[in-house]
Amino acid sequence: MNRELFLYAGLLLLGVFLGAVSQVMLKKAALKNYPSKLKEYLNPLVVTAYVIFVGTTLISVYAYRVVPLSLGPILEATGYIYVTIFGIAIFRENINIRKISGLLLIIAGITVYALLG
């Protein structure tokens, strides 16, 4: 891979990571009780998370100028790994054999593509 592709692939991975961060922000906001429906949707945590989502969309569109369409979904699959790690670390979620198996399949797919793709 050339230097430009590495740069844009890294940009796409950054967008995927930021998308996972915004999902965590939305889950944290959902766990709180609010006095009204308006405050439930128009609070700083939720608004910031959606601004980040818009930003990650723009990052993805920009990165796909160079990143091949065949590589994009592979890089975006790393989001499942980030979300699982955040769930365990931040929300103390339990991980079971099905989740581990799913993550291993994702990692195996990324590895196969990296080695053979």
C-alpha positions as CSV (number, residue, x, y, z in Angstrom):
1,M,0.0,0.0,0.0
2,N,1.2,3.5,-0.7
3,R,1.6,6.3,1.8
4,E,-1.6,8.1,0.7
5,L,-3.7,5.0,1.2
6,F,-2.3,4.5,4.7
7,L,-3.2,8.1,5.5
8,Y,-6.7,7.8,4.3
9,A,-7.2,4.4,5.8
10,G,-6.0,5.8,9.2
11,L,-8.5,8.7,8.7
12,L,-11.3,6.2,8.2
13,L,-10.2,4.2,11.3
14,L,-10.2,7.4,13.3
15,G,-13.8,8.1,12.1
16,V,-14.9,4.6,13.1
17,F,-13.3,5.1,16.5
18,L,-15.0,8.4,17.0
19,G,-18.3,6.8,16.0
20,A,-17.8,4.3,18.8
21,V,-17.1,7.1,21.2
22,S,-20.3,8.8,20.2
23,Q,-22.3,5.6,20.7
24,V,-20.9,5.4,24.3
25,M,-21.9,9.0,24.9
26,L,-25.5,8.2,23.7
27,K,-25.7,5.2,25.9
28,K,-24.5,7.2,28.9
29,A,-27.1,9.8,28.2
30,A,-29.8,7.1,27.9
31,L,-29.0,5.8,31.3
32,K,-29.9,9.1,33.0
33,N,-33.3,10.3,33.9
34,Y,-34.5,13.6,32.6
35,P,-37.3,15.9,33.8
36,S,-38.7,16.3,30.3
37,K,-38.5,14.7,26.8
38,L,-37.0,17.9,25.5
39,K,-34.1,17.8,27.9
40,E,-33.7,14.1,27.2
41,Y,-32.9,14.8,23.5
42,L,-31.4,18.3,23.8
43,N,-28.7,17.9,26.4
44,P,-25.0,18.5,25.8
45,L,-24.1,14.8,25.8
46,V,-26.6,13.9,23.1
47,V,-26.1,16.9,21.0
48,T,-22.3,16.4,21.1
49,A,-22.7,12.7,20.2
50,Y,-24.8,13.6,17.1
51,V,-22.3,16.3,16.1
52,I,-19.6,13.6,16.3
53,F,-21.7,11.3,14.2
54,V,-22.0,13.9,11.5
55,G,-18.3,14.5,11.6
56,T,-17.6,10.8,11.2
57,T,-19.8,10.7,8.2
58,L,-17.9,13.5,6.6
59,I,-14.6,11.8,7.5
60,S,-15.8,8.6,5.9
61,V,-16.9,10.4,2.7
62,Y,-13.5,12.1,2.5
63,A,-11.5,8.9,3.2
64,Y,-13.4,7.0,0.5
65,R,-11.8,9.3,-2.1
66,V,-8.7,7.1,-1.8
67,V,-9.7,4.0,0.3
68,P,-11.0,1.2,-2.1
69,L,-14.6,0.2,-1.5
70,S,-13.4,-3.4,-0.9
71,L,-11.2,-2.2,2.1
72,G,-13.8,0.2,3.7
73,P,-16.1,-2.4,5.3
74,I,-13.1,-4.2,6.7
75,L,-11.9,-1.1,8.4
76,E,-15.4,-0.2,9.6
77,A,-15.8,-3.6,11.2
78,T,-13.2,-2.5,13.8
79,G,-16.0,-0.5,15.3
80,Y,-17.5,-3.6,16.8
81,I,-14.2,-4.2,18.6
82,Y,-14.1,-0.7,20.0
83,V,-17.7,-0.8,21.1
84,T,-17.2,-4.1,22.9
85,I,-14.1,-2.8,24.7
86,F,-15.9,0.3,25.7
87,G,-18.8,-1.7,27.0
88,I,-16.6,-3.8,29.2
89,A,-14.4,-1.0,30.4
90,I,-17.0,1.7,30.9
91,F,-20.3,0.0,31.5
92,R,-19.0,-3.2,33.1
93,E,-20.9,-5.3,30.6
94,N,-20.4,-9.0,30.7
95,I,-18.7,-10.8,27.8
96,N,-19.9,-14.2,26.9
97,I,-18.6,-16.9,24.5
98,R,-20.9,-15.7,21.7
99,K,-19.5,-12.2,21.9
100,I,-15.9,-13.5,22.0
101,S,-16.6,-15.8,19.1
102,G,-18.1,-12.9,17.1
103,L,-15.1,-10.7,17.8
104,L,-12.7,-13.4,16.9
105,L,-14.5,-13.9,13.6
106,I,-14.2,-10.1,12.9
107,I,-10.5,-10.1,13.7
108,A,-10.0,-13.2,11.6
109,G,-11.7,-11.5,8.7
110,I,-9.6,-8.4,9.0
111,T,-6.5,-10.6,9.2
112,V,-7.4,-12.7,6.2
113,Y,-8.1,-9.5,4.2
114,A,-4.8,-8.0,5.3
115,L,-2.8,-11.0,4.4
116,L,-4.6,-12.2,1.2
117,G,-6.6,-9.2,0.1
